[in-house]
Each structure stands twice: as C-alpha cells, then as structure tokens.
Amino acid sequence: LAVCLGNICRSPLAEVLLREQAKRMGLDSRFEFASAGTGDWHVGGCADPRTIATAARHGVDLTSHRASQITVRNWQSWDWFVAMDDNNYRDVLAMGVPKERLLLMRQFEAGSGQAVPDPYYGGADGFETVWQLLESNAVAVMQYLGDEYEKNHCSH
C-alpha cells in the first residue's frame, strides 16, 4: 500500500510505478498494489488532474483512480506500507502498523530519509519531478520487498 496525505498525487503514481517494476522483475503474481491517504479530504474523488496528466504522458491511465484512506480499522488488509514522507510514516505508525512492515519510498536512495515532495501546491513540473523520483526508487523498494517475500514464503 503506497501512502501519502490525500491519495490524489504521490501515492497513486507510486502504486502504478511499483506495480510496473514488480512486473518487470517477475514479482507481479506475488504482490497486490493499492494506494491510500492518511487524510479523508479526497476520499472517493479522482486523482489530481496534474497527476492524471503526468501519468498519461508516461502511458498510464489514472482516470479511474478513486482516492481512499488508510485508517486504524482497515490497515490490516495490507502486509507492506510505503510512505511518501516522514509525516505519512509517523501517521501510519500511530495507527498501529508495525515498524518492520513500513518503508519510506526513498529510504534506499543515497542520502536516505528524504521525502517524496508533495507537488499539490506547486505547478505541473512538480508532478514530473515526483514521477522521476518514484520511478527511480521503485526498483530498490521492489528488490527489498521481493527479497522479503522470498525469506518469508520459500523454504531453503
């Protein structure tokens, strides 16, 4: 589950990029992907038009995305959580998600601990920057998740 604040900018893009990377790595049959926000402002609404336009430029159709929210009551549906920034990370931890099941999207990048910036209050170029950051970090995140899957599901 990719997690950001409102589930209309960063996490929908992270969801599709993680799914695509899993497919490239032959891991797509082992994982299901979704996204959610920690806030409820946009629940049921479409992705931000700039998110939809950025995804479309990269051949991805996000017009059917509908924002959802991660809550104390529904987080148990997911095994792994990929937060976009420290605030999302802390909010998910506060819901009771175990720390060992929670990643930061950019934690494997050199100079880890960096946030995926929220492009909501900026221009369209910020959405392209977010796409590039997410795309470049999806490889390491999926490598980690693939390794964890192997450790937990395969006998040696």
C-alpha positions as CSV (number, residue, x, y, z in Angstrom):
1,L,0.0,0.0,0.0
2,A,1.6,3.3,-1.1
3,V,0.6,6.0,1.4
4,C,0.6,9.8,1.1
5,L,-1.6,12.5,2.6
6,G,-4.6,12.7,0.3
7,N,-4.2,9.8,-2.2
8,I,-4.5,12.1,-5.2
9,C,-0.9,13.0,-6.1
10,R,2.1,10.9,-4.9
11,S,0.7,7.6,-3.8
12,P,-1.4,6.8,-7.0
13,L,1.8,7.4,-9.0
14,A,3.8,5.2,-6.6
15,E,1.2,2.5,-6.8
16,V,1.4,2.2,-10.6
17,L,5.2,2.5,-10.7
18,L,5.7,-0.2,-8.0
19,R,3.3,-2.4,-9.9
20,E,5.1,-1.9,-13.1
21,Q,8.5,-2.5,-11.5
22,A,7.2,-5.7,-9.9
23,K,6.0,-6.8,-13.4
24,R,9.5,-6.1,-14.9
25,M,11.1,-8.2,-12.1
26,G,8.6,-11.1,-12.5
27,L,7.1,-10.4,-9.0
28,D,3.7,-9.2,-10.1
29,S,2.0,-12.5,-9.2
30,R,3.3,-12.2,-5.6
31,F,2.0,-8.8,-4.8
32,E,-1.2,-6.7,-5.0
33,F,-0.8,-3.0,-5.1
34,A,-3.0,-0.1,-3.9
35,S,-2.7,3.4,-2.5
36,A,-4.3,5.4,0.2
37,G,-4.1,8.7,2.0
38,T,-3.8,9.3,5.7
39,G,-6.4,12.1,5.4
40,D,-10.0,11.9,4.3
41,W,-10.4,15.2,2.3
42,H,-10.5,13.5,-1.1
43,V,-12.0,10.0,-0.4
44,G,-13.9,8.9,-3.4
45,G,-12.6,11.7,-5.6
46,C,-10.4,11.5,-8.7
47,A,-6.6,11.9,-8.7
48,D,-5.4,15.4,-9.1
49,P,-5.7,16.5,-12.8
50,R,-1.9,17.1,-12.9
51,T,-1.3,13.6,-11.6
52,I,-3.6,12.2,-14.3
53,A,-1.8,14.3,-17.0
54,T,1.7,13.3,-15.8
55,A,0.8,9.6,-15.8
56,A,-0.8,9.9,-19.2
57,R,2.5,11.4,-20.6
58,H,4.1,8.2,-19.4
59,G,1.5,5.9,-20.9
60,V,-0.5,5.3,-17.7
61,D,-4.2,5.9,-17.4
62,L,-5.2,7.1,-13.9
63,T,-8.7,8.4,-14.8
64,S,-10.4,5.5,-12.9
65,H,-8.4,6.1,-9.7
66,R,-10.6,7.0,-6.7
67,A,-9.0,8.2,-3.5
68,S,-9.2,6.1,-0.4
69,Q,-8.0,6.4,3.2
70,I,-5.9,4.2,5.4
71,T,-7.3,4.0,8.9
72,V,-6.9,2.2,12.2
73,R,-9.8,0.0,11.0
74,N,-8.6,-1.0,7.6
75,W,-4.8,-1.2,7.6
76,Q,-4.8,-4.9,8.5
77,S,-5.7,-5.6,4.8
78,W,-2.1,-4.9,3.8
79,D,1.2,-6.6,4.5
80,W,3.6,-3.7,3.5
81,F,3.3,0.0,3.6
82,V,5.4,2.5,1.6
83,A,5.1,6.0,3.0
84,M,6.0,9.1,0.8
85,D,7.4,11.2,3.7
86,D,8.1,11.3,7.4
87,N,4.7,12.6,8.3
88,N,2.9,9.8,6.4
89,Y,5.3,7.3,8.1
90,R,4.5,8.6,11.6
91,D,0.8,8.7,10.9
92,V,0.8,5.1,9.7
93,L,2.9,4.0,12.7
94,A,0.4,5.8,15.0
95,M,-2.4,3.6,13.5
96,G,-0.6,0.6,14.9
97,V,1.2,-0.6,11.8
98,P,4.4,-2.5,12.9
99,K,7.6,-0.6,12.0
100,E,9.0,-3.7,10.3
101,R,6.2,-3.6,7.7
102,L,6.7,0.1,6.9
103,L,9.1,1.6,4.4
104,L,9.8,5.1,3.2
105,M,9.7,5.3,-0.6
106,R,13.2,6.9,-0.8
107,Q,14.9,5.0,2.1
108,F,17.2,3.0,-0.2
109,E,18.4,6.1,-2.0
110,A,21.8,7.6,-1.2
111,G,21.2,10.2,1.5
112,S,18.1,8.2,2.6
113,G,15.4,9.7,4.7
114,Q,14.4,12.2,2.0
115,A,10.7,12.8,1.4
116,V,8.9,12.5,-1.9
117,P,7.9,16.2,-2.1
118,D,4.1,16.9,-2.2
119,P,3.5,18.6,-5.5
120,Y,-0.1,19.6,-4.7
121,Y,0.5,23.3,-4.1
122,G,3.0,23.8,-6.9
123,G,2.9,23.7,-10.7
124,A,2.8,20.8,-13.1
125,D,6.6,20.5,-13.2
126,G,6.5,19.2,-9.6
127,F,4.4,16.3,-10.7
128,E,7.0,15.3,-13.3
129,T,9.7,15.6,-10.6
130,V,7.7,13.3,-8.4
131,W,7.2,10.8,-11.2
132,Q,11.0,10.7,-11.8
133,L,11.8,10.3,-8.0
134,L,9.2,7.5,-7.7
135,E,10.3,5.7,-10.8
136,S,14.0,5.8,-9.7
137,N,13.2,4.5,-6.2
138,A,10.7,1.8,-7.3
139,V,13.5,-0.6,-8.3
140,A,15.1,-0.7,-4.8
141,V,11.8,-0.8,-3.0
142,M,10.6,-3.8,-5.1
143,Q,14.0,-5.5,-4.7
144,Y,13.6,-5.2,-1.0
145,L,10.0,-6.5,-1.0
146,G,10.9,-9.3,-3.3
147,D,13.8,-10.4,-1.0
148,E,11.4,-10.2,2.0
149,Y,8.8,-12.3,0.1
150,E,11.5,-15.0,-0.6
151,K,12.6,-15.0,3.0
152,N,9.0,-15.5,4.3
153,H,7.5,-17.7,1.6
154,C,10.2,-20.0,0.4
155,S,11.8,-22.9,2.2
156,H,15.6,-23.3,1.9
